[in-house]
Amino acid sequence: MEKITGSEALMRSLISEGVKTLFGYPGGAIMPVYDALYNHKEELNHILVRHEQGAVHAAQGFARVSGEVGCVIVTSGPGATNTVTGIADAMIDSTPLVVICGQVGTYHLGTDAFQEVDVVNVTSPISKWGYQIRSAEDIAWAVSRAFYIAKSGRPGPVVLDFTKNAQTELLEYHSEKVGFIRSYRPDPGFTPDAITAAAELINNAKKPLVLVGQGVELGDARKELLDFVEKIDSPCGCTLLGLSGFPSEHRLNMGMLGMHGNLAPNVKTNQCDVLIAVGMRFDDRVTSNLKTYAKQAKIIHFDIDPSEFNKNVPVDIPVLGNCKHTLAEVTKYVQPNEHKEWIDSFRPYYQQEYDKVIDKAIHPQTGPLLMPEVINAVSEATNHESIMVTDVGQNQMFACRYFKFRKGRSVVSSGGCGTMGFGLPAAIGATLGAPDRTVCLFVGDGGLQMTIQELGTIMEQKSPVKIILLNNNFLGNVRQWQYMFFDRHYSFTPMLNPDYEKIASAYSIPCRTVADRVELAEAINEMINTTGPYLLQCVVKEEENILPITPPGANVDEMVLEIND
Amino acid sequence: MEKRQYPYSDCETCGKCKGLPARDTSKCERLYTIMVFSENVPGLLSQITAVFTRRQVNIESLNTCGSSIPGIHKYTITCVCTENMAKMLTLQIERRIDVLQARYYVDDELFSLEAALYKISTPVMMNDSEITEAIRHHGAHIVEVNPVFSTIEKIGRTTTIFDLFDLLHEKGAVLQFSRTGRISLTKSKEEYLDKFLAERENEKILSVQNNN
């Protein structure tokens, strides 16, 4: 049998795992792998990013919209440590990634060799699994195990630390397929008792409320959720990452949960009698004050990860398992029901929010452009069918509030980690993960500059990212908190911005700046109808506040709709 | 001399909950023994201890070695925390890919022992008959004697090991002292790890059949 190098074995293993797209950046300790990659350019589409952090975020965007594992290759030392933010982000947001880092040769390990960093230990608390490949013989097994772990169960990032000697050693390659690990139960399976207990509680509920988390999308359970919710006729609220898990315009969708979510589902959380959480983790941005959160309700929690049960909120009935299966099963046992009066009781809250916040936000008649009207107009112009990528901050909160979703896997946002700079590279990945869909990125002037070098990747790849820059010359979210909670001390939040048109021009990206709402619709159409990337700079109100808000420490039903100056 | 604080096995938060079924699992703190079984792979110890660090729980003792089953490692860890926290710790430890099983126990559910070595001054010992009496009384053994120091070994529960230490310390005899940390066996008639491994073996067979 022919002998091949470890690097060639890596290529074959990646191809065997179905990898077609890679994001990466070469360097000294990974050069043999890049040499092997040179001969596989037809099968493996390598996207050269401009910074390793961008590679991980791009892989996250790719994974989130495609449902596949995002794959990253970087060098050792700084190349590896530059991936840390993205790995942490992927861990907390359950995004399947395999990050392959170069490493110094085995003989140099532990000697503080050039560009040596103990990346497996650095990333251990923020990765699902990590492994150092010290021998070429391990490659097929380690790569297959990495992909199996990354995508199965609750997905997450896996780190493979690939020593240089393992990259160059010769071996007789045999493909491996890991489909079972004794110590790892990715899908624990449900118990019938939990299903029937949940069904009984749901059947007796007079005021049920379903909380939709990203687990619905990860479990590919949108249909199962829809069938379940329609059968029991329960209103729903979605978490930020769960927004496209349930159609935005469905009569039972009451909006977004959380600090900047919609009034009705937040208030009703503290009025419902049965709270049914599906694939969500009761994050503090959703629950606000835990001491008063849904104390009146019985709580049913569907989740694939047993460590999520009772972590933040005591649960009456935990239902362990993949919600694709558990929801389908519980739907068999629940009775068709109607909760008209309960559902109608959400409307006054919606109307209140509409009158005081939404209408003014998306239909302003005078004054500077507002972020919500831009987002609303883009969503409508794309028929609510495009992929929404956000950065972090006000752009993110407004986008999640005002963008609408008709299709699944349409939200790419940094939820748990809140990583500024996530948006631009993640949008590049999203265009590759869903090449047939329109990808709209909402980004602020702060976040854009954190990973602005990825405009180079967009230029090179001609990635059709529609960049909507919401430029308010501020770090808007921090400024809002300074305004509300720190006596308006605008401590280092105003930003002197560069000329983004010139920057776009330098990267050969078509660009237009809009400051007048009269031009907005036409500018959006121009952006959508332009083939390839486009930067639409919207000059928006500088000191705009996201409302409603649940102030820190307040109860979930104590949302503030207006700020009195 | 300041009295040594032993890790306590009964709740000291409320002081009244011993033996009561309605223990407040979110408030009552007591000593828990967490037993972890894992595949024998490098790096797991730091992953397991990191769970305690992140939850700000101090490890009172930690003992790790190969188990009776080849390739499976056993960790016996004690810590003082609430039952809710003990549950969270075990679940988060079990999230680590190479961990087979993690469970928490209170003292009543375990047979527990630890070993200790005391290096004491031979002249002090020879001049105080209470010391040799105490060594006999505690069931400890003198394993080495020379004109400078003597070495005592004792196997027993943590509290009795510290009782002997306190006595020797009060006499000014102790030169060095070392404990192994707790090792435990469950009193349950059910062997949880065996059951888990048997289940997984069946699931492996099914998995292979399904893939074929």
Boltz contact constraints between the chains, C-beta under 6 A:
constraints:
  - contact:
      token1: [A, 124]
      token2: [B, 47]
      max_distance: 6.0
  - contact:
      token1: [A, 125]
      token2: [B, 50]
      max_distance: 6.0
  - contact:
      token1: [A, 129]
      token2: [B, 97]
      max_distance: 6.0
  - contact:
      token1: [A, 149]
      token2: [B, 97]
      max_distance: 6.0
  - contact:
      token1: [A, 179]
      token2: [B, 207]
      max_distance: 6.0
  - contact:
      token1: [A, 179]
      token2: [B, 211]
      max_distance: 6.0
  - contact:
      token1: [A, 180]
      token2: [B, 204]
      max_distance: 6.0
  - contact:
      token1: [A, 180]
      token2: [B, 207]
      max_distance: 6.0
  - contact:
      token1: [A, 182]
      token2: [B, 200]
      max_distance: 6.0
  - contact:
      token1: [A, 183]
      token2: [B, 39]
      max_distance: 6.0
  - contact:
      token1: [A, 183]
      token2: [B, 98]
      max_distance: 6.0
  - contact:
      token1: [A, 183]
      token2: [B, 99]
      max_distance: 6.0
  - contact:
      token1: [A, 183]
      token2: [B, 100]
      max_distance: 6.0
  - contact:
      token1: [A, 184]
      token2: [B, 97]
      max_distance: 6.0
  - contact:
      token1: [A, 306]
      token2: [B, 91]
      max_distance: 6.0
  - contact:
      token1: [A, 307]
      token2: [B, 91]
      max_distance: 6.0
  - contact:
      token1: [A, 307]
      token2: [B, 92]
      max_distance: 6.0
  - contact:
      token1: [A, 307]
      token2: [B, 95]
      max_distance: 6.0
